Structures are given as C-alpha cells and as structure tokens.
Amino acid sequence: MRIEVTSVLVDDQEKALKFYTDILGFQKKQDFPAGGGRWLTVVSPERPDGVELLLEPIGYDFATTYQKSLFDAGIPLTMFFVDDIQAEYKRLTDLGVSFTGEPQQIPDGPTIATFDDTCGNLILLAETASS
C-alpha cells in the first residue's frame, strides 16, 4: 500500500492552481473534467513522479464547515516540508503570502511556520530534519 494522491479542499480550483503553481512553485500534473469540477493535481518539481496533491473543490456544506472550523481554530490542513524554512519564509513573504507568524523552533522538533493558502486553508511549513 502506498499514497499516490492526497488532497486539499479549495474554494476555487483556478485560484488554487495559480497559488500552488505561481507562488508555491508546484507543477500541474493532471487536469481533466471530473463531475462538476476538475481532477486537478500538482506535484513538487523536486519529485514530479511523487505524491500528487489534488486541488479538490468543496462540493458539500459539511466540507465547507470542516475547512472553516480548522481555519478558524488555527489548525493547518496539511504540512509541506522545505530544506531552508527561513529562505522559504522570506521568498513567500516577498510574494505576498500571509503567515500567522514568523518561523518558530519547536523544542525537540522542527522549525515551523504556518501560512494562508488563499483557498480557505492554513498550511504548515516544516524544515526537514536533515537541514
């Protein structure tokens, strides 16, 4: 068993695609009609054949409630890893990305920072342990 696709709920797939590619630097992998939306995935340019992130449209009221509840509570929906969180924080801040605060070292853990993906989610960035 392995993970090939995981998803984030988004309120607008086109806006999400622009943010996840133009700002975060992911690459579009798949894009075709699916139901009332699109099967729209992005991948890391570092691992183009790795796990795909599905930009999944919110199609149900309960999904909107779930997403908003996490956001309002300050709970990130998912986590991405970077090699140098200070450099990534500066790069994204310079591009206008809104963070909840500056990167912080977790005792006995990674350095982390949380940002707003503009699509209804908070995303946690964590510096990889090998850095």
Secondary structure, DSSP 8 states (H G I E B T S, - for coil): ----EEEEEES-HHHHHHIIIIIT--EEEEEEEETTEEEEEEE-TT-TTS-EEEEEE--SHHHHHHHHHHHHTT--SEEEEES-HHHHHHHHHHTT--BSSS-EE-TTS-EEEEEE-SSS-EEEEEE-TT-
